[in-house]
């Protein structure tokens, strides 16, 4: 029995041994293939990973540099914007201060137009001015101009001159404020130049020279302001006194002046013509009755229209003076800012070029 079992086992082993061997071989091959596949997949993954992430370290410095440059540009533009806003604020404040400082003188000058007209159109004053105009025409003198100036200067022209002085003072203050604003901007630019981002930039001596040149602008702006003031003063005296009063009076009284200048009447009134204005109505009537009654009608006609014509011309002249004074002074203020803005713009552009 035992011998039979042993024979069966031997036969079974012979039958199964090739199958087992084949199975083992296939298993080993499968394991080898799986191991190879795993190796190549892992190696490919490791090779791909550095390729995907390797640009990151190189890109970071570039991004940091761009951020720094943009930060510098923003700092410069922000400082420039603050300077622009400050200039606008200063200019608007200057306009308001100029209008306020000259308004009282303007009102006083306008308020004295009627008293001046009353004086210059009185009967005696018109007679005397007629004599003076006639004497000036014959003897080439300017007594009539001097007499008119005496009446007008203290009541009207003086206020115009005072307004001009106020404008000059404000313009000087505005010049100083504008220079201070630019100096503050220059200080901010110098602080930005000290930032580490500028440490590796080319030589900045030229830019430093431009910053220092701003200190030289004060004298130039001062000369501009003084020139404006002198022009305005001369303009005020000429328009308010000469054009408004003298020309209107001479034109309206021309008929009376013509008769006096071409007759012996001028010699009769020479003594009257030598005195100052105003001249009383009673004295004028006495002169007319004393031999110059032939010109009384012309004087009467002149005096009917003289107040309105004198009022219109003087009011217009005063309005023109104050309008020109304010507009010219504001123009000078803008010129002050423009002079400084040119240098500020050069500084801004130079710094942006360095980035």
C-alpha positions as CSV (number, residue, x, y, z in Angstrom):
1,X,0.0,0.0,0.0
2,X,2.7,2.3,0.9
3,X,4.6,1.5,-2.2
4,X,1.6,2.3,-4.3
5,X,1.3,5.8,-2.7
6,X,4.8,6.5,-3.3
7,X,4.6,5.7,-6.9
8,X,1.5,8.0,-7.2
9,X,3.4,10.9,-5.6
10,X,6.3,10.4,-7.9
11,X,4.1,10.4,-10.9
12,X,2.2,13.5,-9.6
13,X,5.5,15.4,-9.1
14,X,6.6,14.5,-12.5
15,X,3.3,15.8,-13.9
16,X,3.3,19.1,-12.0
17,X,6.9,20.1,-12.0
18,X,6.9,21.8,-15.5
19,X,3.7,23.8,-14.6
20,X,5.2,25.0,-11.4
21,X,8.4,26.0,-13.1
22,X,6.6,27.9,-15.8
23,X,4.5,29.6,-13.2
24,X,7.5,30.6,-11.2
25,X,9.3,31.9,-14.3
26,X,6.2,34.0,-15.3
27,X,5.9,35.4,-11.8
28,X,9.6,36.4,-11.8
29,X,9.3,38.0,-15.2
30,X,6.2,39.9,-14.0
31,X,8.0,41.1,-10.9
32,X,11.0,42.3,-13.0
33,X,8.7,44.1,-15.4
34,X,6.9,45.8,-12.5
35,X,10.1,46.8,-10.9
36,X,11.4,48.2,-14.2
37,X,8.2,50.1,-14.8
38,X,8.3,51.5,-11.3
39,X,11.9,52.6,-11.8
40,X,11.4,54.4,-15.1
41,X,8.2,56.1,-13.9
42,X,10.0,57.3,-10.7
43,X,13.0,58.4,-12.6
44,X,10.9,60.3,-15.2
45,X,9.0,62.0,-12.4
46,X,12.2,63.0,-10.7
47,X,13.6,64.3,-13.9
48,X,10.4,66.2,-14.8
49,X,10.2,67.9,-11.3
50,X,13.4,69.9,-11.5
51,X,12.5,71.0,-15.0
52,X,9.2,72.4,-13.9
53,X,10.5,74.1,-10.8
54,X,14.0,75.2,-11.8
55,X,12.9,78.6,-13.4
56,X,11.4,79.8,-10.1
57,X,14.7,80.7,-8.3
58,X,15.8,82.6,-11.4
59,X,12.5,84.4,-11.8
60,X,12.2,85.6,-8.2
61,X,15.1,88.1,-8.4
62,X,13.8,89.5,-11.7
63,X,10.3,90.0,-10.1
64,X,11.9,91.6,-7.0
65,X,13.8,94.1,-9.2
66,X,10.7,95.0,-11.1
67,X,8.8,95.5,-7.9
68,X,11.5,97.8,-6.5
69,X,11.6,99.9,-9.7
70,X,7.9,100.3,-9.7
71,X,8.0,101.2,-6.0
72,X,10.6,104.0,-6.8
73,X,8.5,105.3,-9.7
74,X,5.4,105.4,-7.5
75,X,7.4,107.3,-4.8
76,X,8.5,109.9,-7.3
77,X,5.1,110.3,-8.9
78,X,3.4,110.6,-5.5
79,X,5.9,113.4,-4.5
80,X,5.3,115.1,-7.9
81,X,1.5,114.9,-7.4
82,X,1.7,116.4,-3.9
83,X,3.8,119.3,-5.3
84,X,1.2,119.9,-8.1
85,X,-1.6,119.9,-5.5
86,X,0.3,122.3,-3.3
87,X,0.9,124.6,-6.3
88,X,-2.8,124.6,-7.1
89,X,-3.7,125.4,-3.5
90,X,-1.2,128.2,-3.3
91,X,-2.4,129.8,-6.5
92,X,-6.1,129.7,-5.6
93,X,-5.3,131.1,-2.1
94,X,-3.2,133.9,-3.8
95,X,-6.1,134.9,-6.1
96,X,-8.4,135.1,-3.1
97,X,-5.9,137.1,-1.1
98,X,-5.3,139.5,-4.0
99,X,-9.0,140.1,-4.5
100,X,-9.5,140.7,-0.8
101,X,-6.4,143.0,-0.4
102,X,-7.4,145.3,-3.3
103,X,-11.1,145.4,-2.8
104,X,-11.2,148.1,-0.2
105,X,-8.9,150.4,-2.3
106,X,-11.1,149.7,-5.3
107,X,-14.2,150.6,-3.4
108,X,-12.7,153.7,-2.0
109,X,-11.5,154.9,-5.5
110,X,-14.9,154.2,-6.9
111,X,-16.6,155.9,-4.0
112,X,-14.6,159.1,-4.6
113,X,-15.6,159.5,-8.3
114,X,-18.7,161.5,-7.4
115,X,-16.9,164.0,-5.1
116,X,-14.2,164.5,-7.8
117,X,-16.9,165.1,-10.5
118,X,-18.6,167.6,-8.2
119,X,-15.4,169.5,-7.8
120,X,-14.3,169.4,-11.4
121,X,-17.6,170.3,-12.9
122,X,-18.3,173.3,-10.7
123,X,-18.9,176.6,-12.5
124,X,-15.8,178.3,-11.1
125,X,-13.6,175.2,-11.5
126,X,-14.7,174.8,-15.2
127,X,-13.9,178.5,-15.9
128,X,-10.4,178.0,-14.3
129,X,-9.7,174.8,-16.1
130,X,-10.8,176.4,-19.4
131,X,-8.2,179.2,-18.8
132,X,-5.5,176.7,-17.9
133,X,-6.2,174.5,-21.0
134,X,-6.1,177.7,-23.1
135,X,-2.9,178.9,-21.5
136,X,-1.3,175.4,-22.0
137,X,-2.3,175.5,-25.7
138,X,-0.8,178.9,-26.2
139,X,2.3,178.7,-24.0
140,X,3.0,175.0,-24.3
141,X,2.6,174.4,-20.5
142,X,0.8,171.7,-18.6
143,X,-0.9,173.6,-15.8
144,X,-4.3,172.0,-16.5
145,X,-2.8,168.5,-16.0
146,X,-1.2,169.5,-12.7
147,X,-4.4,171.1,-11.4
148,X,-6.4,167.9,-12.3
149,X,-3.8,165.7,-10.6
150,X,-4.1,167.7,-7.4
151,X,-7.9,167.0,-7.3
152,X,-7.6,163.3,-8.3
153,X,-4.4,162.0,-6.7
154,X,-5.5,162.1,-3.1
155,X,-9.0,160.8,-3.8
156,X,-8.5,158.2,-6.5
157,X,-5.0,157.7,-7.7
158,X,-3.6,157.2,-4.2
159,X,-5.9,154.2,-3.7
160,X,-4.7,152.7,-6.9
161,X,-1.1,153.1,-6.0
162,X,-1.8,151.5,-2.6
163,X,-3.6,148.6,-4.2
164,X,-0.5,148.1,-6.4
165,X,1.7,148.0,-3.3
166,X,-0.6,145.4,-1.7
167,X,-0.4,143.3,-4.9
168,X,3.4,143.6,-4.9
169,X,3.6,142.4,-1.2
170,X,1.4,139.4,-1.9
171,X,3.4,138.5,-5.0
172,X,6.6,138.5,-2.9
173,X,4.9,136.3,-0.3
174,X,3.7,134.0,-3.1
175,X,7.2,133.8,-4.5
176,X,8.5,132.6,-1.2
177,X,5.8,130.1,-0.7
178,X,6.3,128.7,-4.2
179,X,10.0,128.4,-3.6
180,X,9.4,126.6,-0.3
181,X,7.1,124.1,-2.0
182,X,9.8,123.3,-4.6
183,X,12.4,123.0,-1.9
184,X,10.3,120.5,0.0
185,X,9.9,118.5,-3.3
186,X,13.7,118.7,-3.8
187,X,14.2,117.4,-0.2
188,X,11.9,114.4,-0.9
189,X,13.8,113.7,-4.1
190,X,17.1,113.7,-2.2
191,X,15.6,111.3,0.3
192,X,14.5,109.0,-2.5
193,X,18.0,109.1,-4.0
194,X,19.3,107.7,-0.7
195,X,17.2,104.6,-1.1
196,X,19.2,101.3,-1.5
197,X,17.6,100.8,-4.9
198,X,19.7,103.7,-6.3
199,X,23.0,102.5,-4.8
200,X,24.0,100.8,-8.0
201,X,23.0,103.5,-10.4
202,X,25.4,105.6,-12.5
203,X,27.0,108.8,-11.3
204,X,24.3,111.2,-9.9
205,X,26.4,114.4,-9.7
206,X,24.6,116.0,-12.6
207,X,21.2,115.4,-10.9
208,X,22.6,116.8,-7.6
209,X,23.7,119.9,-9.6
210,X,20.2,120.3,-10.9
211,X,18.8,120.1,-7.3
212,X,21.2,122.7,-6.1
213,X,20.3,125.0,-9.1
214,X,16.8,125.4,-7.7
215,X,18.3,127.6,-4.9
216,X,19.3,130.1,-7.6
217,X,15.7,130.7,-8.7
218,X,14.8,133.1,-5.9
219,X,16.7,136.1,-7.4
220,X,15.2,135.6,-10.9
221,X,11.6,135.4,-9.5
222,X,12.2,138.5,-7.4
223,X,13.2,140.5,-10.4
224,X,10.0,139.3,-12.2
225,X,7.8,140.5,-9.3
226,X,9.5,143.9,-9.0
227,X,9.2,144.6,-12.7
228,X,5.5,143.7,-12.6
229,X,4.9,146.1,-9.7
230,X,6.6,149.0,-11.5
231,X,4.7,148.5,-14.7
232,X,1.4,148.4,-12.8
233,X,2.1,151.7,-10.9
234,X,2.9,153.6,-14.1
235,X,-0.2,152.1,-15.8
236,X,-2.4,153.2,-12.9
237,X,-1.2,156.8,-12.9
238,X,-1.6,157.2,-16.6
239,X,-5.1,155.6,-17.0
240,X,-6.8,157.0,-13.9
241,X,-5.5,160.5,-14.1
242,X,-4.5,161.4,-17.6
243,X,-7.0,159.5,-19.8
244,X,-10.0,159.5,-17.6
245,X,-10.0,163.1,-16.3
246,X,-7.7,165.2,-18.6
247,X,-8.9,164.0,-22.0
248,X,-12.6,164.0,-21.0
249,X,-12.4,167.6,-19.6
250,X,-10.4,168.9,-22.5
251,X,-12.8,167.4,-25.1
252,X,-15.9,168.6,-23.4
253,X,-14.5,172.1,-22.7
254,X,-12.9,172.4,-26.1
255,X,-15.4,175.1,-27.4
256,X,-14.7,177.3,-24.4
257,X,-10.9,176.7,-24.6
258,X,-10.8,177.4,-28.3
259,X,-12.4,180.8,-27.9
260,X,-10.1,181.7,-25.0
261,X,-7.0,180.6,-26.9
262,X,-7.9,182.7,-30.0
263,X,-8.9,185.9,-28.3
264,X,-7.7,188.3,-25.8
265,X,-9.7,186.5,-23.2
266,X,-6.6,184.4,-22.2
267,X,-4.7,187.5,-21.2
268,X,-7.6,188.6,-19.1
269,X,-7.7,185.4,-17.2
270,X,-4.0,184.7,-16.8
271,X,-4.1,185.6,-13.1
272,X,-7.0,183.2,-12.6
273,X,-5.2,180.5,-14.5
274,X,-2.2,180.7,-12.2
275,X,-4.1,179.6,-9.1
276,X,-4.9,176.1,-7.8
277,X,-8.1,174.2,-8.0
278,X,-10.9,174.1,-6.9
279,X,-12.2,177.6,-7.8
280,X,-15.5,178.8,-6.2
281,X,-18.6,179.3,-8.2
282,X,-19.0,182.9,-7.1
283,X,-15.6,183.8,-8.4
284,X,-16.4,182.2,-11.7
285,X,-19.6,184.1,-12.0
286,X,-17.8,187.4,-11.3
287,X,-15.3,186.6,-14.1
288,X,-18.1,185.9,-16.5
289,X,-19.9,189.1,-15.7
290,X,-16.6,191.0,-16.0
291,X,-16.2,190.6,-19.7
292,X,-16.3,186.9,-20.6
293,X,-20.0,186.4,-20.8
294,X,-19.7,185.6,-24.5
295,X,-18.3,182.2,-23.5
296,X,-20.9,181.5,-20.8
297,X,-23.3,179.7,-23.1
298,X,-20.6,177.3,-24.3
299,X,-19.6,176.6,-20.7
300,X,-23.2,176.1,-19.8
301,X,-23.7,173.5,-22.6
302,X,-20.4,171.8,-21.6
303,X,-21.4,171.6,-17.9
304,X,-24.7,169.8,-18.8
305,X,-22.9,166.8,-20.3
306,X,-19.6,166.9,-18.5
307,X,-20.7,165.0,-15.3
308,X,-22.1,162.0,-17.2
309,X,-19.1,161.8,-19.6
310,X,-16.6,162.3,-16.8
311,X,-18.4,159.7,-14.6
312,X,-18.4,157.1,-17.4
313,X,-14.8,157.6,-18.4
314,X,-13.4,157.6,-14.8
315,X,-15.4,154.6,-13.7
316,X,-14.3,152.7,-16.8
317,X,-10.7,153.7,-16.2
318,X,-10.7,152.6,-12.5
319,X,-12.4,149.3,-13.5
320,X,-9.8,148.7,-16.2
321,X,-6.9,149.5,-13.8
322,X,-8.0,147.1,-11.1
323,X,-8.8,144.4,-13.6
324,X,-5.4,144.7,-15.2
325,X,-3.7,144.9,-11.9
326,X,-5.2,141.7,-10.7
327,X,-4.8,139.8,-14.0
328,X,-1.2,140.9,-14.5
329,X,-0.3,140.0,-10.9
330,X,-1.8,136.6,-11.3
331,X,0.1,136.2,-14.5
332,X,3.3,137.0,-12.7
333,X,2.4,134.4,-10.0
334,X,1.8,131.8,-12.7
335,X,5.2,132.7,-14.2
336,X,6.8,132.2,-10.8
337,X,5.4,128.7,-10.6
338,X,6.3,128.0,-14.2
339,X,9.9,128.9,-13.6
340,X,10.1,126.6,-10.7
341,X,8.1,123.8,-12.4
342,X,10.6,123.7,-15.2
343,X,13.4,122.8,-12.8
344,X,11.1,120.4,-10.9
345,X,10.2,118.6,-14.1
346,X,13.8,118.2,-15.1
347,X,14.5,116.6,-11.7
348,X,11.6,114.2,-12.0
349,X,12.6,113.1,-15.5
350,X,16.2,112.7,-14.5
351,X,15.3,110.4,-11.6
352,X,12.9,108.4,-13.7
353,X,15.7,107.9,-16.3
354,X,18.0,106.5,-13.5
355,X,15.6,103.7,-12.6
